[in-house]
Amino acid sequence: MSKLKPKLPADAYTVGLIYIKPLEMNAIAVMLDEEHQPVDLHFNDKSEYTLGRIGDHNVILVGPPRGAEGKVATADFVGRIHMTFNNVRVGLLVGIGGGIPRLPEHDVRLGDVVVGAPESGPAVVQYDLGKQGLNGVEVTRTLNKPPDQLLGVVNAVEDRYLRLGDDEESFFTEHLRRFESYR
């Protein structure tokens, strides 16, 4: 007999995980420790959500409808989140990194998790917010920095990695073991 999925109220969800492509949604879904039943949506909220829990956090997964592309479509479905889920305080865009610089110092490979955190410059550079120059793209504007609470979490994760190194099995490896088809 299969275990019945829990049904939580919409205000129990505090983290929004936003994807653009179905492949990205699948990568997030395998990280769920538990999947939840759908909630009743606000009458103007036309998005489809996957609900669940990762660790102690109740999360929503949301992406655009098939065929919807670009910034306007993304702003549309992201803007609807608070219609139904008014306690979502953090939204994380989860996706395929298009340009991660500094090889060979930072050996980033398919399947690696990369978190943007500002150091001497912005954490994320959106290339269409710049102009093409003789020496490459000249950034003219940047995106806002992440909230301080998230930057604190990034510091804690980096500290743990520096202390424990690669010897400890990663959270992601542990979850991927449960889903052989994603290897």
N, C-alpha and C positions, 0 to 999 in steps of 0.2 A: 504494500500500500504506500503510495507516495505521500510525502509530507505536505500538508496544506500551507500555502504561502500566507504569511501574515498580511493583514490589511491595517495600515497606519493612517492616521489623519494627515491631510496635506501639510499642516503646520509642523509635522514631525521632521520634515526634510529641510536640511540646512546647507547642502552642497549641491551645486549644479555642475554636471560634467557635460560639456558641450562638444559635439563632434560635427564634422562636415561631411565625411564620407562613411558609407556603411562599414567598410573595413575598420575604420577607427572605432566605430560603435562596438563592433565585435571584440576588439582589443580591450575596451573598457569593461564590457559585459563579463568577460572571463575573470575579472578581478572581484566581482561581487561575491561576498561571503554568503549572501542570502538575497533572494529576489522577493519582491513584495507584490501584492495585488494592486491593480490600478485604483486610483481615487477618482471621485467625481470632479470633473474639470469645470472651471468657470465657463459660462456660456460663450464667451468670446475667445476662449483659448482653444485653438484648433490643432495644437501640437500633439504628437504622440510621444509618450514618455515611457521609459523603462525605469522602474523604481526598485531600490534595494538598499543593502547595507554593505559598507566596506569598513571593517574594524568597528569603531564606535559611531561611525557617521552614516546617517540615512541620506542617500544620494538620489538625485534624479539624473537620468541620461536623456539628452534631447538633441535632435539634429533637424536639419531642414527636410521638408518633403521632397520626394524624388523629383529631380528636374529643377529644383530651386537652387540657384547659384548666385554668388556674389555677396557683396557687403549689405545690400538692401535686404535680400532674402534672409541673411544671417541676423541682421538687426531685427527683422520682423519676428522670427521665432524666439530669439533670445529675449526680446522685449515682452513677450507674452508670459514668460516664466512666472513673474510675480502676480499675475492674475489669479493663478491657482496656488502657487507655492510662495506665500508671502514671508516665510521665514528663511528662505534661501539667502545666505549672507555671503557666500563665496561662489564664484563661477570660474571654472577652470576650462580653458580651451585645450582639448586633447587631440593631437593630430600628428601628422607626418611632418617632420621638420624639413623645410625646403632648403635651408642653407646654414650649416653649422660650421663655422670657420675654424682655423688654426690647426690644420693637420701639419705635421704628425704629432704635435704635442697632445692633442685631444683626439684619441682614436675612437671615433663614434661609429658604431655599426648598427645594421638593421636589428631592431629589437631593443636597443638601448633606450633608456629613459633619460631625457634631457629636460632640466628645469631651468628656465631663464631667471637669473637673479642679477640685479644691477651691481656692478663693481665700479669701474672707472667710466662707464657709459651706461646706456639703457640696456635693460634685460632683453628686450625684443625690438628688433628693427623691422619695420614694415617697408619693404623696398619701394612700394608705390607711393610712399610719403616723401620721396626724394626726387632728385633729378640726375640724369646720366651726364657724367663729366668725362674728361679725358682719362682720368685715373680710376674710373669705376663709378659706382653710385654715390652721390653726395647726399647724405641724409639731411633733410631740411626740417623735419619734425619727427618726434618719437612718440611712442605710446606711453601712457602713465605707468608709473612703477607699481608693482603689486602691493597689496596692503601689508603693513608692518607685521601683522600676525602671521601671514604666510611667509614673509621673509625670515621670521623667527623659526618657523618650522624648517625652512631650507637650511638654516644654520645648524639646527639640531641633527638633521639627516646627514649633512656633510661631516659634522663632528663624529657621529657614530661610524660613518664609513672610514674616516681617517683613523679612528681607534681600532676598529675591527677588521678593516680591509676586506679583501675578497674571500676570506676564509669562511665567513658566515654565509649560509645559503640565503639568497635574496628573497624578499617577499614575492617578487614576480616569478622567480624560478619555482617557488613552492606552489603558486597558483597555476602556472603553466603545466605542471606535472598532472594536474587534474584534467587538463584539456589537451590531450595528445595531438589533436588535429591542428593545434596552433603552433606546433613545433616546426 
